[in-house]
Amino acid sequence: MKLIYAIVNNDDSHDVSSALTKSGFFATKLASTGGFLMSGNTTFMICADDDKIDQIIGIIKERSRRRKQYVPAGNFAGTEMHGGSYPVEVSVGGATIFVTDVERFEKI
């Protein structure tokens, strides 16, 4: 048995959650914040049998897309400019996924 931690941009959270539910997977959702842009994320915790891991990761990949976004350069530590800041293009979205072994799982 494995535990998947999937950190997903809030813009994709609903689609990921719906797709997982339609496929019969249950997830615990936690609100989280990214450290780089301080933007909102959702962290999904999903416990599943080993043979279902690739299917779950596939669902998350399909529903989490990377996109470009412009943010003021002053949002980054050490890049503050006097007299205003210029926009910088950054890549946001997608998912960060961790898979760990589960020693014991109980649903009471």
Biopython code that builds the backbone (N, CA, C, O; Angstrom):
import numpy as np
from Bio.PDB.StructureBuilder import StructureBuilder

atoms = [
    (1, "MET", "N", (0.847, -1.171, 0.000)),
    (1, "MET", "CA", (0.000, 0.000, 0.000)),
    (1, "MET", "C", (0.897, 1.239, 0.000)),
    (1, "MET", "O", (1.966, 1.248, 0.609)),
    (2, "LYS", "N", (0.444, 2.274, -0.689)),
    (2, "LYS", "CA", (1.199, 3.515, -0.816)),
    (2, "LYS", "C", (0.340, 4.708, -0.407)),
    (2, "LYS", "O", (-0.890, 4.657, -0.436)),
    (3, "LEU", "N", (1.025, 5.780, -0.025)),
    (3, "LEU", "CA", (0.372, 7.056, 0.238)),
    (3, "LEU", "C", (0.927, 8.063, -0.745)),
    (3, "LEU", "O", (2.138, 8.271, -0.818)),
    (4, "ILE", "N", (0.042, 8.685, -1.499)),
    (4, "ILE", "CA", (0.425, 9.707, -2.477)),
    (4, "ILE", "C", (0.110, 11.071, -1.879)),
    (4, "ILE", "O", (-1.005, 11.325, -1.424)),
    (5, "TYR", "N", (1.115, 11.945, -1.889)),
    (5, "TYR", "CA", (0.920, 13.358, -1.587)),
    (5, "TYR", "C", (1.024, 14.072, -2.931)),
    (5, "TYR", "O", (2.073, 14.030, -3.573)),
    (6, "ALA", "N", (-0.041, 14.718, -3.358)),
    (6, "ALA", "CA", (-0.039, 15.440, -4.629)),
    (6, "ALA", "C", (-0.361, 16.905, -4.356)),
    (6, "ALA", "O", (-1.463, 17.236, -3.919)),
    (7, "ILE", "N", (0.606, 17.776, -4.617)),
    (7, "ILE", "CA", (0.420, 19.213, -4.409)),
    (7, "ILE", "C", (0.026, 19.809, -5.746)),
    (7, "ILE", "O", (0.789, 19.758, -6.710)),
    (8, "VAL", "N", (-1.175, 20.375, -5.797)),
    (8, "VAL", "CA", (-1.784, 20.830, -7.045)),
    (8, "VAL", "C", (-2.189, 22.295, -6.894)),
    (8, "VAL", "O", (-2.654, 22.706, -5.831)),
    (9, "ASN", "N", (-2.014, 23.076, -7.949)),
    (9, "ASN", "CA", (-2.443, 24.470, -7.957)),
    (9, "ASN", "C", (-3.951, 24.535, -7.735)),
    (9, "ASN", "O", (-4.694, 23.702, -8.253)),
    (10, "ASN", "N", (-4.398, 25.520, -6.968)),
    (10, "ASN", "CA", (-5.832, 25.656, -6.688)),
    (10, "ASN", "C", (-6.680, 25.737, -7.951)),
    (10, "ASN", "O", (-7.830, 25.298, -7.949)),
    (11, "ASP", "N", (-6.130, 26.293, -9.033)),
    (11, "ASP", "CA", (-6.888, 26.397, -10.286)),
    (11, "ASP", "C", (-7.253, 25.023, -10.842)),
    (11, "ASP", "O", (-8.246, 24.894, -11.559)),
    (12, "ASP", "N", (-6.465, 23.996, -10.523)),
    (12, "ASP", "CA", (-6.701, 22.643, -11.032)),
    (12, "ASP", "C", (-7.327, 21.715, -10.005)),
    (12, "ASP", "O", (-7.691, 20.585, -10.330)),
    (13, "SER", "N", (-7.454, 22.175, -8.784)),
    (13, "SER", "CA", (-7.882, 21.329, -7.668)),
    (13, "SER", "C", (-9.242, 20.674, -7.904)),
    (13, "SER", "O", (-9.397, 19.473, -7.685)),
    (14, "HIS", "N", (-10.209, 21.443, -8.340)),
    (14, "HIS", "CA", (-11.556, 20.897, -8.538)),
    (14, "HIS", "C", (-11.560, 19.796, -9.599)),
    (14, "HIS", "O", (-12.182, 18.751, -9.403)),
    (15, "ASP", "N", (-10.873, 20.020, -10.717)),
    (15, "ASP", "CA", (-10.817, 19.017, -11.790)),
    (15, "ASP", "C", (-10.144, 17.732, -11.313)),
    (15, "ASP", "O", (-10.607, 16.633, -11.620)),
    (16, "VAL", "N", (-9.052, 17.871, -10.564)),
    (16, "VAL", "CA", (-8.356, 16.695, -10.041)),
    (16, "VAL", "C", (-9.269, 15.934, -9.092)),
    (16, "VAL", "O", (-9.401, 14.715, -9.196)),
    (17, "SER", "N", (-9.897, 16.649, -8.171)),
    (17, "SER", "CA", (-10.780, 16.020, -7.190)),
    (17, "SER", "C", (-11.937, 15.285, -7.867)),
    (17, "SER", "O", (-12.250, 14.150, -7.508)),
    (18, "SER", "N", (-12.563, 15.926, -8.834)),
    (18, "SER", "CA", (-13.693, 15.310, -9.548)),
    (18, "SER", "C", (-13.256, 14.053, -10.303)),
    (18, "SER", "O", (-13.943, 13.033, -10.266)),
    (19, "ALA", "N", (-12.125, 14.129, -10.979)),
    (19, "ALA", "CA", (-11.634, 12.981, -11.758)),
    (19, "ALA", "C", (-11.264, 11.811, -10.845)),
    (19, "ALA", "O", (-11.543, 10.658, -11.173)),
    (20, "LEU", "N", (-10.643, 12.099, -9.711)),
    (20, "LEU", "CA", (-10.307, 11.032, -8.773)),
    (20, "LEU", "C", (-11.571, 10.358, -8.244)),
    (20, "LEU", "O", (-11.643, 9.131, -8.168)),
    (21, "THR", "N", (-12.572, 11.171, -7.877)),
    (21, "THR", "CA", (-13.822, 10.637, -7.348)),
    (21, "THR", "C", (-14.544, 9.793, -8.390)),
    (21, "THR", "O", (-15.044, 8.714, -8.070)),
    (22, "LYS", "N", (-14.607, 10.269, -9.634)),
    (22, "LYS", "CA", (-15.261, 9.516, -10.712)),
    (22, "LYS", "C", (-14.590, 8.174, -10.965)),
    (22, "LYS", "O", (-15.229, 7.216, -11.400)),
    (23, "SER", "N", (-13.283, 8.120, -10.685)),
    (23, "SER", "CA", (-12.536, 6.872, -10.883)),
    (23, "SER", "C", (-12.554, 5.979, -9.653)),
    (23, "SER", "O", (-11.936, 4.914, -9.652)),
    (24, "GLY", "N", (-13.262, 6.404, -8.597)),
    (24, "GLY", "CA", (-13.418, 5.582, -7.414)),
    (24, "GLY", "C", (-12.348, 5.743, -6.350)),
    (24, "GLY", "O", (-12.244, 4.917, -5.443)),
    (25, "PHE", "N", (-11.546, 6.804, -6.453)),
    (25, "PHE", "CA", (-10.506, 7.043, -5.457)),
    (25, "PHE", "C", (-10.950, 8.126, -4.488)),
    (25, "PHE", "O", (-11.613, 9.091, -4.869)),
    (26, "PHE", "N", (-10.575, 7.950, -3.240)),
    (26, "PHE", "CA", (-10.907, 8.917, -2.204)),
    (26, "PHE", "C", (-9.640, 9.649, -1.793)),
    (26, "PHE", "O", (-8.566, 9.052, -1.713)),
    (27, "ALA", "N", (-9.770, 10.932, -1.536)),
    (27, "ALA", "CA", (-8.611, 11.746, -1.172)),
    (27, "ALA", "C", (-8.978, 12.697, -0.043)),
    (27, "ALA", "O", (-10.108, 13.178, 0.046)),
    (28, "THR", "N", (-8.014, 12.953, 0.802)),
    (28, "THR", "CA", (-8.137, 13.998, 1.798)),
    (28, "THR", "C", (-7.480, 15.236, 1.224)),
    (28, "THR", "O", (-6.353, 15.166, 0.732)),
    (29, "LYS", "N", (-8.161, 16.365, 1.277)),
    (29, "LYS", "CA", (-7.633, 17.607, 0.716)),
    (29, "LYS", "C", (-7.217, 18.544, 1.838)),
    (29, "LYS", "O", (-7.953, 18.750, 2.803)),
    (30, "LEU", "N", (-6.032, 19.104, 1.693)),
    (30, "LEU", "CA", (-5.514, 20.083, 2.649)),
    (30, "LEU", "C", (-5.165, 21.363, 1.907)),
    (30, "LEU", "O", (-4.587, 21.312, 0.821)),
    (31, "ALA", "N", (-5.507, 22.500, 2.476)),
    (31, "ALA", "CA", (-5.091, 23.781, 1.902)),
    (31, "ALA", "C", (-3.606, 23.966, 2.203)),
    (31, "ALA", "O", (-3.160, 23.722, 3.324)),
    (32, "SER", "N", (-2.846, 24.398, 1.203)),
    (32, "SER", "CA", (-1.418, 24.629, 1.392)),
    (32, "SER", "C", (-1.004, 25.846, 0.584)),
    (32, "SER", "O", (-1.735, 26.308, -0.291)),
    (33, "THR", "N", (0.174, 26.355, 0.890)),
    (33, "THR", "CA", (0.675, 27.547, 0.204)),
    (33, "THR", "C", (2.075, 27.279, -0.313)),
    (33, "THR", "O", (2.930, 26.771, 0.414)),
    (34, "GLY", "N", (2.305, 27.623, -1.570)),
    (34, "GLY", "CA", (3.634, 27.459, -2.148)),
    (34, "GLY", "C", (4.584, 28.517, -1.625)),
    (34, "GLY", "O", (4.180, 29.656, -1.391)),
    (35, "GLY", "N", (5.823, 28.156, -1.442)),
    (35, "GLY", "CA", (6.810, 29.082, -0.904)),
    (35, "GLY", "C", (7.348, 30.066, -1.916)),
    (35, "GLY", "O", (7.764, 31.161, -1.536)),
    (36, "PHE", "N", (7.356, 29.719, -3.191)),
    (36, "PHE", "CA", (7.958, 30.567, -4.218)),
    (36, "PHE", "C", (7.093, 31.783, -4.526)),
    (36, "PHE", "O", (7.556, 32.917, -4.401)),
    (37, "LEU", "N", (5.863, 31.565, -4.920)),
    (37, "LEU", "CA", (4.953, 32.669, -5.253)),
    (37, "LEU", "C", (3.938, 32.938, -4.153)),
    (37, "LEU", "O", (3.109, 33.840, -4.272)),
    (38, "MET", "N", (4.003, 32.157, -3.085)),
    (38, "MET", "CA", (3.045, 32.279, -1.983)),
    (38, "MET", "C", (1.611, 32.136, -2.499)),
    (38, "MET", "O", (0.695, 32.794, -2.007)),
    (39, "SER", "N", (1.433, 31.266, -3.496)),
    (39, "SER", "CA", (0.110, 31.080, -4.081)),
    (39, "SER", "C", (-0.575, 29.874, -3.462)),
    (39, "SER", "O", (0.075, 29.008, -2.878)),
    (40, "GLY", "N", (-1.894, 29.826, -3.596)),
    (40, "GLY", "CA", (-2.679, 28.756, -3.005)),
    (40, "GLY", "C", (-2.554, 27.446, -3.755)),
    (40, "GLY", "O", (-2.576, 27.406, -4.985)),
    (41, "ASN", "N", (-2.422, 26.382, -2.990)),
    (41, "ASN", "CA", (-2.375, 25.031, -3.528)),
    (41, "ASN", "C", (-3.335, 24.165, -2.734)),
    (41, "ASN", "O", (-3.826, 24.555, -1.675)),
    (42, "THR", "N", (-3.588, 22.989, -3.266)),
    (42, "THR", "CA", (-4.302, 21.957, -2.539)),
    (42, "THR", "C", (-3.398, 20.747, -2.494)),
    (42, "THR", "O", (-2.874, 20.320, -3.523)),
    (43, "THR", "N", (-3.211, 20.190, -1.311)),
    (43, "THR", "CA", (-2.436, 18.970, -1.172)),
    (43, "THR", "C", (-3.415, 17.820, -0.978)),
    (43, "THR", "O", (-4.197, 17.803, -0.027)),
    (44, "PHE", "N", (-3.357, 16.863, -1.895)),
    (44, "PHE", "CA", (-4.195, 15.673, -1.819)),
    (44, "PHE", "C", (-3.398, 14.561, -1.158)),
    (44, "PHE", "O", (-2.231, 14.343, -1.485)),
    (45, "MET", "N", (-4.032, 13.860, -0.227)),
    (45, "MET", "CA", (-3.448, 12.664, 0.374)),
    (45, "MET", "C", (-4.325, 11.491, -0.050)),
    (45, "MET", "O", (-5.514, 11.446, 0.268)),
    (46, "ILE", "N", (-3.723, 10.535, -0.778)),
    (46, "ILE", "CA", (-4.481, 9.428, -1.341)),
    (46, "ILE", "C", (-3.782, 8.127, -0.977)),
    (46, "ILE", "O", (-2.610, 7.939, -1.303)),
    (47, "CYS", "N", (-4.483, 7.238, -0.311)),
    (47, "CYS", "CA", (-3.935, 5.940, 0.042)),
    (47, "CYS", "C", (-4.510, 4.917, -0.942)),
    (47, "CYS", "O", (-5.719, 4.877, -1.171)),
    (48, "ALA", "N", (-3.626, 4.087, -1.524)),
    (48, "ALA", "CA", (-4.096, 3.139, -2.529)),
    (48, "ALA", "C", (-3.170, 1.931, -2.597)),
    (48, "ALA", "O", (-2.025, 1.978, -2.147)),
    (49, "ASP", "N", (-3.686, 0.859, -3.165)),
    (49, "ASP", "CA", (-2.868, -0.323, -3.406)),
    (49, "ASP", "C", (-1.805, -0.010, -4.458)),
    (49, "ASP", "O", (-1.989, 0.858, -5.312)),
    (50, "ASP", "N", (-0.708, -0.725, -4.376)),
    (50, "ASP", "CA", (0.438, -0.479, -5.258)),
    (50, "ASP", "C", (0.063, -0.482, -6.743)),
    (50, "ASP", "O", (0.588, 0.318, -7.517)),
    (51, "ASP", "N", (-0.842, -1.378, -7.139)),
    (51, "ASP", "CA", (-1.183, -1.493, -8.558)),
    (51, "ASP", "C", (-2.060, -0.348, -9.071)),
    (51, "ASP", "O", (-2.313, -0.273, -10.273)),
    (52, "LYS", "N", (-2.527, 0.539, -8.200)),
    (52, "LYS", "CA", (-3.371, 1.677, -8.603)),
    (52, "LYS", "C", (-2.582, 2.989, -8.695)),
    (52, "LYS", "O", (-3.120, 3.995, -9.159)),
    (53, "ILE", "N", (-1.336, 2.993, -8.269)),
    (53, "ILE", "CA", (-0.548, 4.225, -8.191)),
    (53, "ILE", "C", (-0.389, 4.889, -9.550)),
    (53, "ILE", "O", (-0.601, 6.096, -9.673)),
    (54, "ASP", "N", (-0.022, 4.128, -10.568)),
    (54, "ASP", "CA", (0.165, 4.718, -11.905)),
    (54, "ASP", "C", (-1.129, 5.309, -12.444)),
    (54, "ASP", "O", (-1.101, 6.349, -13.102)),
    (55, "GLN", "N", (-2.257, 4.671, -12.180)),
    (55, "GLN", "CA", (-3.555, 5.189, -12.630)),
    (55, "GLN", "C", (-3.853, 6.525, -11.953)),
    (55, "GLN", "O", (-4.301, 7.468, -12.605)),
    (56, "ILE", "N", (-3.608, 6.606, -10.657)),
    (56, "ILE", "CA", (-3.870, 7.844, -9.911)),
    (56, "ILE", "C", (-2.963, 8.961, -10.399)),
    (56, "ILE", "O", (-3.421, 10.081, -10.622)),
    (57, "ILE", "N", (-1.688, 8.665, -10.567)),
    (57, "ILE", "CA", (-0.754, 9.685, -11.057)),
    (57, "ILE", "C", (-1.151, 10.136, -12.459)),
    (57, "ILE", "O", (-1.020, 11.316, -12.786)),
    (58, "GLY", "N", (-1.628, 9.226, -13.280)),
    (58, "GLY", "CA", (-2.099, 9.585, -14.621)),
    (58, "GLY", "C", (-3.270, 10.556, -14.578)),
    (58, "GLY", "O", (-3.325, 11.502, -15.363)),
    (59, "ILE", "N", (-4.197, 10.326, -13.672)),
    (59, "ILE", "CA", (-5.344, 11.233, -13.510)),
    (59, "ILE", "C", (-4.863, 12.623, -13.101)),
    (59, "ILE", "O", (-5.310, 13.630, -13.649)),
    (60, "ILE", "N", (-3.957, 12.665, -12.141)),
    (60, "ILE", "CA", (-3.436, 13.956, -11.668)),
    (60, "ILE", "C", (-2.710, 14.682, -12.795)),
    (60, "ILE", "O", (-2.877, 15.892, -12.952)),
    (61, "LYS", "N", (-1.907, 13.966, -13.581)),
    (61, "LYS", "CA", (-1.184, 14.578, -14.709)),
    (61, "LYS", "C", (-2.140, 15.145, -15.750)),
    (61, "LYS", "O", (-1.915, 16.233, -16.280)),
    (62, "GLU", "N", (-3.210, 14.406, -16.043)),
    (62, "GLU", "CA", (-4.190, 14.861, -17.039)),
    (62, "GLU", "C", (-4.894, 16.140, -16.624)),
    (62, "GLU", "O", (-5.236, 16.965, -17.471)),
    (63, "ARG", "N", (-5.114, 16.312, -15.325)),
    (63, "ARG", "CA", (-5.930, 17.417, -14.824)),
    (63, "ARG", "C", (-5.126, 18.580, -14.253)),
    (63, "ARG", "O", (-5.703, 19.598, -13.869)),
    (64, "SER", "N", (-3.808, 18.444, -14.191)),
    (64, "SER", "CA", (-2.954, 19.516, -13.649)),
    (64, "SER", "C", (-2.067, 20.019, -14.769)),
    (64, "SER", "O", (-1.160, 19.314, -15.212)),
    (65, "ARG", "N", (-2.318, 21.213, -15.222)),
    (65, "ARG", "CA", (-1.521, 21.706, -16.354)),
    (65, "ARG", "C", (-0.646, 22.877, -15.930)),
    (65, "ARG", "O", (-1.009, 23.683, -15.073)),
    (66, "ARG", "N", (0.518, 22.938, -16.562)),
    (66, "ARG", "CA", (1.429, 24.057, -16.328)),
    (66, "ARG", "C", (1.026, 25.195, -17.256)),
    (66, "ARG", "O", (0.581, 24.965, -18.381)),
    (67, "ARG", "N", (1.186, 26.415, -16.777)),
    (67, "ARG", "CA", (0.862, 27.590, -17.583)),
    (67, "ARG", "C", (1.785, 28.734, -17.189)),
    (67, "ARG", "O", (2.415, 28.702, -16.131)),
    (68, "LYS", "N", (1.856, 29.718, -18.024)),
    (68, "LYS", "CA", (2.694, 30.892, -17.771)),
    (68, "LYS", "C", (1.863, 31.963, -17.081)),
    (68, "LYS", "O", (0.669, 32.116, -17.336)),
    (69, "GLN", "N", (2.527, 32.692, -16.206)),
    (69, "GLN", "CA", (1.865, 33.775, -15.477)),
    (69, "GLN", "C", (2.886, 34.882, -15.276)),
    (69, "GLN", "O", (4.070, 34.613, -15.073)),
    (70, "TYR", "N", (2.434, 36.115, -15.330)),
    (70, "TYR", "CA", (3.318, 37.252, -15.078)),
    (70, "TYR", "C", (3.103, 37.759, -13.660)),
    (70, "TYR", "O", (1.970, 37.969, -13.229)),
    (71, "VAL", "N", (4.188, 37.950, -12.951)),
    (71, "VAL", "CA", (4.129, 38.476, -11.583)),
    (71, "VAL", "C", (5.132, 39.608, -11.462)),
    (71, "VAL", "O", (6.141, 39.612, -12.168)),
    (72, "PRO", "N", (4.880, 40.573, -10.581)),
    (72, "PRO", "CA", (5.850, 41.656, -10.388)),
    (72, "PRO", "C", (7.169, 41.108, -9.851)),
    (72, "PRO", "O", (7.174, 40.247, -8.971)),
    (73, "ALA", "N", (8.274, 41.601, -10.376)),
    (73, "ALA", "CA", (9.591, 41.123, -9.962)),
    (73, "ALA", "C", (9.819, 41.356, -8.475)),
    (73, "ALA", "O", (10.588, 40.621, -7.856)),
    (74, "GLY", "N", (9.184, 42.344, -7.892)),
    (74, "GLY", "CA", (9.326, 42.637, -6.474)),
    (74, "GLY", "C", (8.786, 41.540, -5.573)),
    (74, "GLY", "O", (9.015, 41.568, -4.364)),
    (75, "ASN", "N", (8.068, 40.566, -6.144)),
    (75, "ASN", "CA", (7.547, 39.451, -5.355)),
    (75, "ASN", "C", (8.635, 38.470, -4.944)),
    (75, "ASN", "O", (8.409, 37.624, -4.079)),
    (76, "PHE", "N", (9.804, 38.569, -5.549)),
    (76, "PHE", "CA", (10.875, 37.632, -5.271)),
    (76, "PHE", "C", (11.870, 38.254, -4.311)),
    (76, "PHE", "O", (12.238, 39.417, -4.473)),
    (77, "ALA", "N", (12.301, 37.518, -3.336)),
    (77, "ALA", "CA", (13.263, 38.017, -2.357)),
    (77, "ALA", "C", (14.555, 38.426, -3.054)),
    (77, "ALA", "O", (15.087, 37.687, -3.883)),
    (78, "GLY", "N", (15.044, 39.596, -2.714)),
    (78, "GLY", "CA", (16.311, 40.064, -3.273)),
    (78, "GLY", "C", (16.198, 40.718, -4.632)),
    (78, "GLY", "O", (17.211, 41.134, -5.195)),
    (79, "THR", "N", (14.984, 40.824, -5.182)),
    (79, "THR", "CA", (14.849, 41.422, -6.514)),
    (79, "THR", "C", (14.066, 42.728, -6.473)),
    (79, "THR", "O", (13.670, 43.249, -7.516)),
    (80, "GLU", "N", (13.847, 43.246, -5.301)),
    (80, "GLU", "CA", (13.086, 44.488, -5.200)),
    (80, "GLU", "C", (13.848, 45.626, -5.874)),
    (80, "GLU", "O", (15.051, 45.802, -5.682)),
    (81, "MET", "N", (13.113, 46.377, -6.659)),
    (81, "MET", "CA", (13.725, 47.494, -7.372)),
    (81, "MET", "C", (13.089, 48.788, -6.892)),
    (81, "MET", "O", (11.892, 48.835, -6.610)),
    (82, "HIS", "N", (13.875, 49.808, -6.803)),
    (82, "HIS", "CA", (13.345, 51.107, -6.404)),
    (82, "HIS", "C", (12.608, 51.723, -7.578)),
    (82, "HIS", "O", (13.051, 51.617, -8.721)),
    (83, "GLY", "N", (11.490, 52.364, -7.298)),
    (83, "GLY", "CA", (10.739, 53.029, -8.351)),
    (83, "GLY", "C", (9.810, 52.097, -9.104)),
    (83, "GLY", "O", (9.407, 52.421, -10.222)),
    (84, "GLY", "N", (9.453, 50.947, -8.535)),
    (84, "GLY", "CA", (8.517, 50.041, -9.189)),
    (84, "GLY", "C", (9.199, 48.748, -9.584)),
    (84, "GLY", "O", (10.410, 48.586, -9.434)),
    (85, "SER", "N", (8.404, 47.846, -10.084)),
    (85, "SER", "CA", (8.959, 46.561, -10.504)),
    (85, "SER", "C", (8.394, 46.202, -11.864)),
    (85, "SER", "O", (7.325, 46.668, -12.258)),
    (86, "TYR", "N", (9.118, 45.382, -12.557)),
    (86, "TYR", "CA", (8.705, 44.967, -13.893)),
    (86, "TYR", "C", (8.141, 43.544, -13.801)),
    (86, "TYR", "O", (8.530, 42.793, -12.906)),
    (87, "PRO", "N", (7.239, 43.161, -14.700)),
    (87, "PRO", "CA", (6.663, 41.813, -14.631)),
    (87, "PRO", "C", (7.665, 40.764, -15.126)),
    (87, "PRO", "O", (8.442, 41.006, -16.050)),
    (88, "VAL", "N", (7.622, 39.609, -14.489)),
    (88, "VAL", "CA", (8.470, 38.488, -14.848)),
    (88, "VAL", "C", (7.573, 37.302, -15.153)),
    (88, "VAL", "O", (6.630, 37.022, -14.412)),
    (89, "GLU", "N", (7.866, 36.601, -16.249)),
    (89, "GLU", "CA", (7.080, 35.426, -16.605)),
    (89, "GLU", "C", (7.587, 34.218, -15.815)),
    (89, "GLU", "O", (8.783, 33.928, -15.798)),
    (90, "VAL", "N", (6.653, 33.517, -15.159)),
    (90, "VAL", "CA", (6.995, 32.309, -14.411)),
    (90, "VAL", "C", (6.045, 31.186, -14.819)),
    (90, "VAL", "O", (4.945, 31.435, -15.311)),
    (91, "SER", "N", (6.475, 29.978, -14.613)),
    (91, "SER", "CA", (5.661, 28.811, -14.897)),
    (91, "SER", "C", (4.959, 28.392, -13.607)),
    (91, "SER", "O", (5.608, 28.214, -12.577)),
    (92, "VAL", "N", (3.636, 28.235, -13.661)),
    (92, "VAL", "CA", (2.858, 27.824, -12.490)),
    (92, "VAL", "C", (2.004, 26.621, -12.866)),
    (92, "VAL", "O", (1.868, 26.276, -14.039)),
    (93, "GLY", "N", (1.443, 26.002, -11.860)),
    (93, "GLY", "CA", (0.560, 24.868, -12.106)),
    (93, "GLY", "C", (1.313, 23.563, -12.138)),
    (93, "GLY", "O", (2.429, 23.455, -11.630)),
    (94, "GLY", "N", (0.689, 22.578, -12.740)),
    (94, "GLY", "CA", (1.268, 21.240, -12.710)),
    (94, "GLY", "C", (1.034, 20.618, -11.345)),
    (94, "GLY", "O", (0.158, 21.052, -10.597)),
    (95, "ALA", "N", (1.805, 19.620, -11.033)),
    (95, "ALA", "CA", (1.663, 18.953, -9.742)),
    (95, "ALA", "C", (3.022, 18.473, -9.272)),
    (95, "ALA", "O", (3.896, 18.143, -10.074)),
    (96, "THR", "N", (3.183, 18.439, -7.970)),
    (96, "THR", "CA", (4.342, 17.822, -7.345)),
    (96, "THR", "C", (3.815, 16.626, -6.579)),
    (96, "THR", "O", (2.925, 16.760, -5.740)),
    (97, "ILE", "N", (4.371, 15.448, -6.870)),
    (97, "ILE", "CA", (3.820, 14.211, -6.325)),
    (97, "ILE", "C", (4.895, 13.439, -5.567)),
    (97, "ILE", "O", (6.005, 13.240, -6.061)),
    (98, "PHE", "N", (4.543, 13.014, -4.364)),
    (98, "PHE", "CA", (5.399, 12.156, -3.549)),
    (98, "PHE", "C", (4.641, 10.857, -3.301)),
    (98, "PHE", "O", (3.445, 10.880, -3.011)),
    (99, "VAL", "N", (5.329, 9.734, -3.413)),
    (99, "VAL", "CA", (4.720, 8.437, -3.123)),
    (99, "VAL", "C", (5.553, 7.765, -2.037)),
    (99, "VAL", "O", (6.764, 7.597, -2.189)),
    (100, "THR", "N", (4.900, 7.381, -0.942)),
    (100, "THR", "CA", (5.591, 6.752, 0.174)),
    (100, "THR", "C", (4.910, 5.427, 0.540)),
    (100, "THR", "O", (3.729, 5.220, 0.262)),
    (101, "ASP", "N", (5.673, 4.550, 1.160)),
    (101, "ASP", "CA", (5.114, 3.290, 1.649)),
    (101, "ASP", "C", (4.247, 3.549, 2.869)),
    (101, "ASP", "O", (4.518, 4.453, 3.659)),
    (102, "VAL", "N", (3.204, 2.745, 3.013)),
    (102, "VAL", "CA", (2.325, 2.833, 4.180)),
    (102, "VAL", "C", (2.478, 1.534, 4.958)),
    (102, "VAL", "O", (2.286, 0.442, 4.425)),
    (103, "GLU", "N", (2.823, 1.679, 6.210)),
    (103, "GLU", "CA", (2.992, 0.508, 7.066)),
    (103, "GLU", "C", (1.635, -0.009, 7.566)),
    (103, "GLU", "O", (1.418, -1.213, 7.695)),
    (104, "ARG", "N", (0.744, 0.928, 7.840)),
    (104, "ARG", "CA", (-0.579, 0.560, 8.351)),
    (104, "ARG", "C", (-1.587, 1.609, 7.920)),
    (104, "ARG", "O", (-1.297, 2.805, 7.939)),
    (105, "PHE", "N", (-2.778, 1.154, 7.528)),
    (105, "PHE", "CA", (-3.860, 2.059, 7.134)),
    (105, "PHE", "C", (-5.158, 1.528, 7.720)),
    (105, "PHE", "O", (-5.493, 0.355, 7.553)),
    (106, "GLU", "N", (-5.882, 2.395, 8.403)),
    (106, "GLU", "CA", (-7.191, 2.033, 8.944)),
    (106, "GLU", "C", (-8.167, 3.151, 8.639)),
    (106, "GLU", "O", (-7.845, 4.331, 8.784)),
    (107, "LYS", "N", (-9.345, 2.775, 8.220)),
    (107, "LYS", "CA", (-10.427, 3.745, 8.027)),
    (107, "LYS", "C", (-11.525, 3.355, 8.996)),
    (107, "LYS", "O", (-12.208, 2.349, 8.804)),
    (108, "ILE", "N", (-11.690, 4.152, 10.034)),
    (108, "ILE", "CA", (-12.602, 3.805, 11.125)),
    (108, "ILE", "C", (-13.876, 4.610, 11.015)),
    (108, "ILE", "O", (-14.774, 4.462, 11.844)),
]
sb = StructureBuilder()
sb.init_structure("model")
sb.init_model(0)
sb.init_chain("A")
sb.init_seg("    ")
for serial, (resi, resn, name, xyz) in enumerate(atoms, 1):
    if name == "N":
        sb.init_residue(resn, " ", resi, " ")
    sb.init_atom(name, np.array(xyz, "f"), 0.0, 1.0, " ", f" {name:<3s}", serial, name[0])
structure = sb.get_structure()
